[in-house]
Amino acid sequence: MNVAFVLLTHASDEPAGVERAVDSLADGLRSTGHNALIIAAGPARAEDGPDVVRLDSVTLPRPLLFDELPQLFDKPGPVRRELPDILGRFDADVVCWADAVVGLGFLSPAPPGVRTALMVHFLRVDDHMRRALAHRPDVVLPVSPFMIEEAVRAGLDTAGWRALPNAVPGGRAGHGTVPEAPERERLRRTGPVRIVTRADPSKGITELLDACPGDLGRPVQIVIAEAGFELWPGMQADMIKAARSRAAALPDVEILPAIPWQEVQPFLAGAAVTLVPSTSPETFGNVAAESLSVGTPVVGYGFGHLPVLVGEAGRLVDLDVVNGFGHLPALTGRTLETNDFTVSAGRLWGATTALLADPDAYRAASRQALRQVASLSPAAVAAEFLRLTTGGPAPVPAPDGA
């Protein structure tokens, strides 16, 4: 099978969930003998491999402001012509729009006979989403059952929606080293608390630091990365500056720069606990999944997809919400309100210290972590993707030379 993914914002090591998910799924397809192409906006990058094609007709500013997106497609004629040509030369069997906008689902320029899939990693109720659904893709692939529930609440018709989870990176990236029992016990006693996130207000980092206890007695290490998109100019730089300012006043708290994708799982393997302090619901939870894949328990808020993903492999606490969840207003039509989540963040720290102080509960959570994501290998998710997009059992690749 030849599968093409369209994601304008794709870049190697982009610290964002959709980019990470598409890359892992493409790896899973290739590992099982299929061909996977990622089509992204130009210009070409030095790190692009042979399975990445850059469009001449679309160039994105970096960082991209969400409010600028509609202006990029005032004249869609060139991309409508270029993309089908690329898909034709690739002889695509399936094309997957990775998003209604930056995946070009709202244009859906697929050649006749090519099956189409639309991914939904976060909920849109805007005109672009309506246009993407009006093209009647063969299947809509939300990232979790939670996303289907959100879409139903928003009044969307989800009859043709089928949940497809993200794959935990494997193969090229590796699963990291799962610590043996003695090392895991050492981590429980003295290991660091670690967080990996992009710079966004909804990731809850400033609230987490405001609530950080001064007597935690172990390092807190936070990797914060800047993605290729933001809500307003300078948002990410402002977030990192605010985090560094707060960390400077706290003992043992360190703000670290971005790390490559293949280093995330080993980094989390060396943590006692991974915190996921997002104050907007995680529609899947890539960082949580990667932490679980190396046996590190997760502590976060008990909403979105995290309760299903984490299960008994960590601790989830309540988030006090005053004015709603703070979804991106440009994407959902809801109002982005300001909430003080510091009290809720205090619960995250309380749950963390309680779990680390209970050896039996901690060991049980660490063992369960591996079970929680056992079905999320790239090959397994790729097989499910093919089953859903072809309408039947996953095609079996022909043996080499057949």
N, C-alpha and C positions, 0 to 999 in steps of 0.2 A: 504493500500500500504506500502511496505517496501522499503525505499529509503536510499541508502548508498552514502555518500560523501567522496571522497578521497582527502585529503589535508595534505600532509606530515608535513607542518609547523604549523598545528593547535595547539593552546594552549589557555587556558583560559586567557582572558584579553590581548591577543596579540594585540598590537596597530597597526593593519594593516587592510586594507579594505577588502581583500578577507576572512580573518579569521572571521571578524565581520559579513560579509554578509552571509557566510555559517552557522554560529551559529544562526543568526536571522531566516534564512530560515528553518533550522532544527527545531527551536522552533515553527515556524508557522505550520509546518507539524504535530508536536506532539500535538499542541493545537487543531487540527482538527481531531484527532483520528488516525493519521498515525504513522508509526514507522520510525525514522530517526537515522542513525548510522553515526558517523564520524570516518574515518580510517586515522590514522596519523602515523608518524614515531616514533619509540621508542627512549628511554625507557619510561616506564610508569611514570606518574606524580601523585603526591599525590592529586592534585585537579581534576584529571580525574573522570568524572562520569560514570555511567553504559552505557551511549550511546557513549562512546569513546573507540575505540580499537586501540592499539598500535602494529605496525608491529615489528616482531623480525628481519626481513630481511633488514630493512633500519633504520639507525640511522643518525641523522643530527648533525653536529657541531653547536654550538651557540656562536657567531652569524655565520650564513651561508654566505659565500661569493658567489656571483652569478657566478664567474668564476670557482668555485669548483663544480658546479652542474653536468656538464658532467661526471666528474670523479666518482661521486657517483653511476653511472649506467653502469660502464664498464662491469659488470657481472650481468645482470638483471635476471638471472635464478631464484634465490631464491624468489624474490618478485613476479615474474610471477607465481610461484607455490603457494606462501602463500596467495596472495590477492584473487584469485578465491576460495580458500578454505574458507576464511572468508565470502565472499559474498554468497557462497553456504550454509553455516551454518546459515547465517542471512536470507536466502531465499529471496534475494533481487529481487525486481521487476524492479528497476531502479538503475543504478550506475551513479553518476555524478562526472566526473573528474573536479576538481575545477580549474585546470590549465593544460596546456600542459606538464609542467615539474613537479612542486611540487604537481600537482594533478594526475600525471602519465598518462595523456592523450596520451602521445607519445608511451606508451606501450599498453594501452587499454586492460588490461588483464581481460576482463569480461567473465564469463561463458556463454555458449550458452543459448539463450532465454532471457537474461537480456538486457533490453533497456539501451542505453548509451546516456549521455549528456556531452558535453564539455563546460565548462564556459570560457568566455574570459573577464577578468577584465582589462587587459592591452594588447596592441597589441604586438604580436610576429611575426616576419617574418623569424625566424631561422629554423634550421633543425628539432628541436623538434616540432615546430608548424606544419610544413609540414607533419611530421610523424603522429601527432595526427589527422590531417584532413584526411590523407590517410586511417585511420582506419574507416572512414565513420560513425561517431557517428550519432545516430538517429536524434539528434538536436544539434545545436551549439547555446549557450546562451550568447551572448555579454551582457554586463551590461547596455548598453544604445544604442540608435540609433547612437550617435556619434561614438561608437566603430565600428559599421557597416560601417559608412562613412570612417573612418580611414582604415579599412580593404580593402574597395574598392579602395581607393587611393593607397594602398600598392600592389594591383594586386591580392588579394585573391578572390576566388569564394565564395560569401556570399549567394548563392541561398537558402541554408538550415539554415540560421541564423535567430534567433528570439530574439529580445531584451527582457531581463528579468531584471527589476530594483531590486536594493537591498531593503530589507525591513527595515523600521525604527524599531529599537528594541522595543519590547513590552513584555507583559506577565511577565516573570521572571525579566527582566531589568526594565520594567515600562517606561512610557513616560515622567516621571518627572512631576513636578507641573507647569502648565501653569499659570503664574502670572495674577491676576485680574487687571482690568484697572488702579486702583490707584497705584498699585505696578509697573505696566509697565510704567506708567508716571514717577514715581520716578526713575526708571532705566534709562529712556531717559534723565532725567536731570542730574543725578549724578552717574549712575551705571557704572561698569567697562566695558571696551572692552576686550573680551576674545578670545583666540585662543587655539585650541587643535590640536596637530600634532605629528607626529613621526619625529625623527631627520634624515632629509634627505635634501640635498642641493636644491632639486626641490620644497621643501615646502616654500621657499622664506622668511624664518624667519630673516636671517641676513640682507637682503635688507630692509625688513619691519622695523627693528630696526634702520638701518642706516638712514631711512627717517622719523623716528618718531618725530613729533613736540614736542618741549620742553614745549609748553603752552597748551597741550591738556586739562588739568584741571580735569582729572579723571584717575583712575587706569587702567593699562594695564596688564593683567594677561595671561601668556602663559604657557600652559602645554605642555611639550616636553617629549616624551617617546622613549625609545630604543626598536626597534623591534628585532626579531630573525634573521635578515638578513641585509646585508649592501654591498656596492659596493667595499669598500677597508677596510683593517684592521684599526680599530680605527675611522672610518668615523663618527659614531654616537657620540662617546665621543668628537671628535673634534668639531662637530656641536654644541653640548650643551655647551662646553667651550666657543666657539665664541659667542653664544647667551648670556651667563652669563656675559661675558666681556663687551659686548655692553650695556646690561641692567644696569650694575652697574653705567654707566655714565649718565643714563636717570632718571629723576624724575618719581616716581610712576610706574615704570615698574618692573615686578616681573616674574622670571622664576620659574615655579612650576614643581614638579616631576609628573610622570605618576599617573593616577587615574584609578580605576577599571571601567569596561564597564558600570556597572549600575549607576555610578556616573556622567557620561558624560552629559546626558540630564538635570539632576538637576543643574549641574554646568553651562551649557549654558543657562538655564532658568533664572539664576541670572545675565545675561549679558545684557548690553544695546544693544550691537551689537556683532555678531560673525564675525571675519575676517577670510577669507580663502585666504591667499596670495600665493597659489601655482603658481609657474612660469612654470610648465608643466601642460597641460590640465588635469583637473579632469575628469576621465572617467565616474564617477558617482557623488561622493561628499558626503560621509557618514557623515562627520562632519556638512556640510551644511544642510543635511536632518534632522539630529538630532536637530540642532538649530531651524529649521523651525517648528519641531514638538512641540516645547514648546513656540512658538510665538516670538522667537527672530530673528529680521531681520539679513540678511547676506550681507556682502560686500566682493566682490572678483573680479577676472578678468573675462571678458566676453568671454570666450572661453571654449572648451570642452563641458561637459554636464551642466555646471552651468547655462547658460542662460535658459535652459528648466526647470531645477530643481528649480531655485530661482524665475524666472519670475519677478513679481512686488513686491516680498517680500523682497526687499533689493535694493542694488545698485551694478552694475557691471561696471567696467572701462576698458579701453584699456590697453593692455600690449605691450610695445615696444619690438619687437623681432629683434635682429640683425643677429643672426646666427642659427635660427631655435628654436624649442621648448625645446631642451635638453632632449629628451626621452632617456631612458637607452640604450646605444649602444649595450650591450650584448643581449638585447631583440628585438631590432628593426633593427639593422644593420646601424643605422644612427650615425653620429658623435656627441658626446656630446661636445658642445661648451660652452664657458663661456660668459655670458652676464652680463652687469651692469643694473640691474632692479630697481635701487634706484629711478630713476625718476618716473617709473611706480608705485612703492610702495608709492611714495608721493601722487599719485592720489587716492590710497586706503584711505589714511588718509583724504584727502580732501573730498572724497565722504562720509566718516564716519561722519566727523564733520558737513557736510551740512545736512545729514539725521537727525542727532540728534538735529540740530537747527530748524528743521521744524516739529512742533508737529503734524500737520495734515498728512503730508507725512509719518511720523514715525508710527502713529497709523494705517494708511491704510496698510503699509507694514507688521506690526505685525499681523493684522487681516488676510491678505492674506497668511501669512506664514503657518497657519494651513491648509488652503485649498490646498496649493501646495503639501502637503504630505499626504492628507487624504486617498488616495488610496494605500498607501504603508505600510499597516499593515502587520505583519508577516503572518496572516491567508490569506489575500488577495493575497500576493505574492506567498504563498505556493500553493494556488488554481491555479494560473496562471502557476506556475512551473509544476504542475501535468497535466494541460491541454496541455502544450507544449510537455512534455515528453511522454505522453501516446497517443498523436495524436487525442484527443477528449475531451469531457467535463471532468472536474476534477472528479475522482471517489468519491462517497459519502461514508464515513466510515459507516460500519454497526453499529446499536445501540449496546450499551453494553449488552453482554449476547446473542447476536444473533448468 
